[in-house]
Amino acid sequence: MFKKFFQTLKSVFYNPAFYQQIPKNTLGKPVRFLFLVVGLFILISGSAGLPSMIKGTSEVVNNNVFVDSYPSGLVVNIEDGVASANVEQPFFIPIKEEENEGLDNFLVINTEEGVSLDEADSYNSVLVLLKNKVIFQDDKETRTLSLDDFGNYTLTQEVFEKVVVIAQSMLWPVFIVVGILIFAGVTAFMVLSQMVVALVATLVVLVLSKVRKVSLSYGNAYKIALYALVPGLLLKVLLSSVFSIYIPFWGWIAFFIFILAINLKQEKAV
């Protein structure tokens, strides 16, 4: 399979006999080839940042900073929609200075009676636990949820640690699934983009085929355009990512015409 793929990759640059056989193929063949080319180059270009992403995920999975951030001895109990805690209140868990994004605290607990929303807002905290509600705040909005929706449970350091361990164990599967989805999405988008460009590029194929006295229908010219666009795509990726060289649009048109000119032979009708 790979041998045939690289043979085709070589042929799209120069192989008049290969281009003569393209009209005999189904449309699916150049589309599959395009998917392989785009997918391969996304993998190659993305592999540069992969080690740092793996390292970062590994550090989060193996880091105990989340477990250690839970105050020792703190017990929060929610029963019948009413919260209580075994600490002097209001109780503050501040945000580290380097992680501060406009808020002073990560969690404030104040389950005393009569705490107003204005007072809760003055805590400038991501989370505020009141007697019968919890408030979530970020830089965009503030949301308030009734504790009636949370059921009955008791949060201790042991429970918190178990939750963190479960969440950390899910990071690798999530990392892999998200990576696959991003790879598939970017590949599909780039292939579809090339297919749309090929709709216009087909007109160039038809004009040049007339000049070379090569008989082509629009459908067959479209299949040729899909293949002939690949050299320009590869050259663009190579020059921009490796050498930081960017060729203007007319340059790619000229290169596309050049690929067609050396591969569309006038001696034999296609």
N, C-alpha and C positions, 0 to 999 in steps of 0.2 A: 504493500500500500504506500509506504513512505517513498520507496524507490520510484513508483509511478508518479507520486506527487511532485517530487523534485525534478523528474523528467519533464513534467508539464510546466513546472515553474521555469525551467530553462527554455522551454519551447516558446513561451509567451513573449520572450525577448526576441528571439529570431529562430523561426522554423516555418518557412512558407508551406511545407507539406502539412504541418500541423494545422495551420490556419485554413488550408483547403478542406480539411476533414471536419472542421467545426460545425458547418451547417447540417451534417449528418447526425450530430448529437442532439439529445433532448436539452431543453433549457435548464433542467435540473443539474446537469453536469457542470456547466460553468458556475452556477450558483453555489454548489457544494464546494467547488475548488476555491471560490472567493471566501467562503466561510472558513476553510482551512487556512488560507493565507492570512486573513485578518486575525483569526484566533491565534495562530502561531506568533505573529508579531506582537499581539497584545500580551501574550505570555512572556515573550522575550523582554519587551519594554517594561512590563510590570515586575519582572523578577528582580530588578535593581533595588526596588524598595521593599521587597518581600522579607529579607532578613530582619530589617528594623521593625516591621510590623509583627513578625513572629516573636522577636525579642520583647517588644512592648506587651504583647498579649501574655507571654510567659511570665513577665514580671508581675502583671496584675493577678494572674492565676496563683502565683506562689507568694504574693505579698500578704502579710498579716496586718497591714495598716488599717484595713476596714474593721477587722475584729478588735484591734487594740484601741480603736477610736471610741468604742462603746464604754461609757463610764462604769467602772467596777462597782458592783453592788446595786446598780440602778434597776428597779423593778417598776414597770408600767403595767397597770391593769385596766382593762376595759370590760365593763360588765353592764349589760342592759343600756348601752349607749352613754355610759358615764365613765370618765377616765379618772384615775388616781395614780399617784406616784409616791414612792417612799423617800423623797428628797425635799429639802427646803426649796420653796418656790417663790418667785420664778427661778427655774433652773436653766442655765445656758450652756450650750455646747457650741463654742465659737468656731468660725471658719479660719483655717490657717491663712496667714497673711498672703502667702504666694498664690493661694487659690481664691482670694477675695475678688469677687466680680460685682461689687457694689452692695453686697449684703454682709452684715457683721457676724451672723450666727447661722449655723446649720440647723439647730433645733433649739427651741425654747419650750419648756413645759411649765404651764401655769394652770392648774386645774381648780384654782380657788373660785369661789362664787363671784359673780359680778364683773368679770374681766371683759371690757368692751372691745369691739373690733378695732377702734382707734388705738387702744393701748397695745393690742396684739400687733398692729401694724408698726408701732414704734419700736418693737423688738428688732425690726429689720432682719428677719430670719427666713430661711428657706422653708422651714416647717415650724408651725406653732401649734402645740397641742393644748387645747382648752378643755374645760370640763365636759362639754358635749359636742365638740367639733374639732376638726383639724384644718389648718389653713396652709395651703401650698402657695408659695410666692416665688416668682422669678422676675427677670427684667421686663417681661412683657405683660403678665397678668397675674391676678391673685384668684385662687379658687378655694372655696370653702365646702367641706364635706361633713355631713352629720355622722357622728360615731355610731348611730343606729345601723348604718350600712356596713359596719366592720365586724359585727358579731361579738362574741365574748372570747377574750384570750388574754394571756399574761406574757409580757415580753421581758425576758431576762437576758443576761449576757450569754448564757448557754444557748438559748433559743436563737439569739441574734447571730451567734457564731455558726450555728447549723445552717441558717438561712444564707449567710455569706458564703459558706463552703459550697452549698448547692449552686448558688449563683456563679461562683468562680468555676465550678466544674462544667457549667454550661457554656463558658466563654469559647472554648475550642470548637465545639459543634457550631455555635453561632458564627464564629469567625470563618469557618469553612463554608457554611451555607451562604453567608453574605458574600463571600469571595466568589463563589460559583455564580450567584445571581448577578453580581456586578459584571463578571467576565462575560456571561451570556448576554446581558443587556447591552453592554458596550459593543460586543461583536455583532449582534443583530442590528444595532443602530448603524454601525459603520457599513455593514453589508447592504442594508436598505439604502443608505446614502449613495453608495456606489451604483446600485441598481437604478436609482433615480437619475444620477448623472449620466448613466449609460443610455437612458432614453434620448437625451440630447446628443450624446456622442455618436449614437447610431446614425444621425444625419450626416456626420462627417464621414462615417464608413460608407454610406450610400453614395456620397459625392465622389469620394476617392475610387470606389468600385466602378463608377461610371467612367471615370478618367482612365482607369486601367482595363476597362472593358470586361469587368467581372460581374456576372449576373447574380444579384442577391435580392432576396425579399427583405422586408423590414425586420421580420422575425429572426432570420438568419444573420442579418447585419447586427442586430441587437446582441446575439450570442457572441459574435466576434468582438463587439465593443466591450463586453464584460471581461473577456480575456485580455484585450489590448490595453485596458485601463490599469491592469495589475502592475506592469513595469513602472508606470508613473507613480502609483501608490507606494510601491516599495522604495523607489528612489526618494520620494518625498519624506517617508519615515526615516530613512537612512540619513539624509542630509540634515533634516531638522533635529533629530534626536542625538546624532553622533557629532555632527560638525556645526550645528546651529546655523545652517545655511537655509534660507527661505527663498524659493524660486517664485516669481510672480505668476499669476494665472495664465498669462499668454505663453509663458515658458512651458507649462504643462500641456497646453494645447499643441504647441509645436512638437513636443516629445511624443505625444499620442499620435500625431500625424506621421511622425518619423517611424514609429513602430509599425503603423499600418502600411506605410509606403514600402518598407523592406520585406513585408510579409505577404502582401496581396499581390500575387503574380498575375500578369496579364496573359501569359502564355496559355494558361488553362482556366477554363471557366469553372467556377465553384458551384 
